Amino acid sequence: MIDITLIEYILAIISGVAVGFSLGLIGGGGSILAVPLFIYFVGIHHPHLAIGTTALAVGITAYINFVQHLRKKNANVKLGGVFALVGIIGVLIGSTIGLIIKGGELLFFFSLLMIIIGIYMYISKCRAVPNEDCKQLAKETRYSKVSGYSLLVGFASGFFGIGGGFLIVPGLLASSKIKIGMAIGTSLLAVGTFGVVTAIRYAIVAPGLQYIGSGIIGDVLFLVAIVYVIGGIFGGYLGTKLSVNLGTKKGELRKVFSIIIILVGIYVAYESYPALLHMLFIL
């Protein structure tokens, strides 16, 4: 049985604020910090619980933000729906494989993803959120290409428990004639769907549904996820407000943030590599 203390709930709120703030401030890639914050800051050292719980939190937060974009007519429901529905297949495959892999080993692979994302954000001209100057729009929407991208991104999202927005936006731009701002709003429908489906898959792990008084269903701490979302909404508001005021300086902030992601990834790799060595030794 896992009993979540009041302190851990408070730390979860702070983590949610940090993730929401980074997303609001610099855009795509911010949710990658949710898992390490859950494990090393909140202090719940269970990789599968971390992925299942933060996937739910990121998914709900993305849906909330998608509604806001939809009200402003800044989202394409048809395109986002196709991307989300086809991607569910990839999510289910990725999350199922992720559940088979032991927690420590999965965490090491996650750390490698963090380092790759951090490097990409640092060296890419677009720095995870493309703009008109660095991304050429496709001349027409090709739903076969959209489906291909969604399957790949869905797999990565399910396997690592990430939102995948930093992959979805470039995928939408490369496979459709959608504009940049519309792509960002549209991507949130897929991010929300991938997160919630990943959480559902983690909630129904063998030996079946398990409810504990502290709020656990399978490998999802749903009460902690709700707390994460509350913190994320507040942090997102602060981050977005600051982002508007910073203007052109956001590029420099993304570079700093990418370095933070790389450093956290290195730390997670250091903490989890014994599990990988153990797996290789057994093989």
C-alpha positions, -999 to 999 in steps of 0.1 A, spaced: 0 0 0 12 35 -8 0 63 15 5 98 1 13 123 28 2 159 29 37 170 22 38 149 -10 5 165 -21 20 199 -15 52 190 -34 29 176 -63 12 210 -65 46 228 -67 57 203 -94 25 210 -113 32 247 -111 67 242 -124 56 221 -153 27 244 -162 49 275 -159 76 260 -183 49 250 -208 33 285 -207 67 302 -209 85 283 -236 59 260 -252 66 224 -263 89 201 -243 79 214 -208 60 183 -198 91 162 -201 100 173 -165 68 159 -150 82 124 -145 115 133 -128 98 158 -106 73 132 -95 101 107 -86 129 129 -73 110 160 -59 77 146 -48 96 115 -36 74 87 -49 101 64 -63 80 42 -86 86 48 -124 54 32 -136 33 52 -111 52 83 -122 44 77 -159 8 67 -154 0 96 -131 18 124 -150 4 111 -183 -31 117 -168 -22 151 -155 -6 162 -188 -36 148 -207 -62 166 -187 -42 199 -188 -39 196 -226 -77 191 -230 -83 222 -209 -59 243 -230 -74 228 -262 -109 241 -252 -94 276 -248 -78 274 -283 -111 261 -297 -130 290 -283 -106 313 -301 -110 293 -333 -74 283 -331 -78 246 -336 -87 222 -364 -110 195 -348 -110 172 -379 -73 171 -383 -66 169 -346 -92 142 -343 -77 121 -370 -42 125 -355 -55 116 -320 -77 86 -330 -51 69 -353 -24 76 -327 -43 57 -300 -31 25 -317 5 36 -312 -2 47 -276 -16 13 -267 13 -6 -282 39 18 -266 23 18 -231 19 -20 -232 56 -25 -239 65 2 -213 46 -17 -187 65 -49 -195 99 -32 -190 110 -29 -154 107 5 -139 144 12 -135 152 2 -170 123 23 -184 135 53 -164 170 50 -180 155 50 -215 134 80 -205 166 98 -194 180 92 -229 149 107 -244 153 138 -221 189 143 -233 179 139 -270 150 164 -266 172 189 -247 198 187 -275 171 191 -302 156 221 -284 191 237 -281 204 233 -316 171 235 -335 163 268 -351 126 262 -342 135 251 -306 105 228 -303 78 253 -313 82 262 -350 74 296 -364 68 309 -399 105 316 -404 118 281 -397 91 257 -409 78 254 -445 41 245 -446 29 216 -466 9 225 -497 -20 202 -490 -32 179 -462 -22 143 -467 -41 122 -442 -20 91 -449 10 110 -438 -8 124 -409 -17 89 -398 19 78 -401 32 106 -379 4 100 -354 13 63 -350 49 70 -343 42 99 -319 15 78 -302 40 50 -296 65 74 -281 38 90 -260 26 57 -247 60 42 -241 75 72 -222 43 87 -209 50 121 -225 26 145 -241 45 146 -274 35 181 -284 70 189 -295 67 160 -320 31 165 -329 34 202 -341 62 195 -366 43 164 -377 11 184 -384 31 210 -403 49 185 -425 17 166 -434 -10 193 -437 -15 228 -449 -24 240 -414 -7 272 -402 17 274 -372 -6 288 -346 -34 265 -356 -11 235 -354 -1 243 -318 -38 246 -308 -47 214 -328 -19 194 -313 -34 197 -278 -63 174 -288 -38 147 -296 -16 155 -265 -47 152 -243 -59 120 -259 -25 103 -258 -21 112 -221 -55 100 -210 -53 67 -230 -18 61 -216 -32 66 -181 -61 43 -187 -37 16 -199 -16 20 -168 -48 20 -147 -58 -15 -159 -24 -33 -154 -25 -69 -142 -37 -83 -118 -66 -59 -127 -81 -29 -112 -68 -21 -77 -82 7 -56 -64 18 -24 -77 44 0 -49 68 -9 -63 71 -44 -46 45 -66 -61 27 -96 -36 3 -111 -5 24 -118 -22 58 -116 -24 80 -85 -54 99 -97 -56 122 -67 -20 133 -72 -28 138 -109 -56 162 -101 -33 181 -78 -7 182 -106 -34 197 -129 -44 223 -104 -8 234 -100 -3 232 -138 -33 256 -145 -19 282 -121 17 278 -134 5 279 -170 -13 312 -164 19 327 -149 41 313 -176 19 325 -204 17 360 -189 54 362 -186 59 348 -221 39 376 -236 60 402 -218 93 387 -228 87 387 -265 119 380 -284 138 369 -253 119 336 -253 145 320 -276 172 325 -250 149 311 -223 144 280 -244 181 274 -247 185 277 -209 155 254 -204 170 229 -229 202 228 -208 181 221 -177 164 192 -195 198 178 -205 212 181 -170 181 165 -154 183 137 -181 220 131 -171 210 129 -135 182 105 -141 205 83 -163 231 83 -134 204 72 -109 189 45 -131 218 30 -150 224 2 -124 190 -12 -135 201 -12 -171 234 -29 -162 214 -55 -142 193 -62 -173 223 -65 -196 240 -88 -170 210 -111 -170 210 -111 -208 
